[in-house]
Amino acid sequence: MASKTKETETDSKGIPLKHVGYPDQFSVAAFYAIGHGVLGSIGLAAAWFLAYAPDSKRTNADNHIEILIEHNLGWLYLGIFLLKLLQIPIGTILGEARKASKAAVPDQHVYRVMGDEGSKLGLPQ
């Protein structure tokens, strides 16, 4: 059986010539927006059906909401939701930097391509 590993073309220093993690036809921002929109919609639909579709579970969900109201934890949950929501643009910016530097996830701490002179940093002259 033939191996299905895909070899990527690299330059003389071993840097890939093309990023293999993101599709070329979408921008990174559109890729992340579509991904978060689809997955968020699936999660929202699942949460709604688990909480409110059967009448027997409706009282269970209402009991949990009553506990939040009783202990005044609504602001805490809103804050956690906003923090999670604000991680989306940070991840999008990080994804754009990864695509520009052609660094895949294991080497994700290479963030910026500095040009010809920047690629010589750290190498003996």
ZIGI-V986776 format. One record per helix or strand of 2 or more residues. SS is the DSSP state (H for helix, E for strand). FROM is the first residue (numbers start at 1). LEN is the number of residues. Records with the same first field share a line. If there is no record, write none. Layout:
SS: FROM-LEN ; FROM-LEN
//
This chain:
H: 28-26 ; 55-16 ; 74-28 ; 105-3 ; 118-3
//
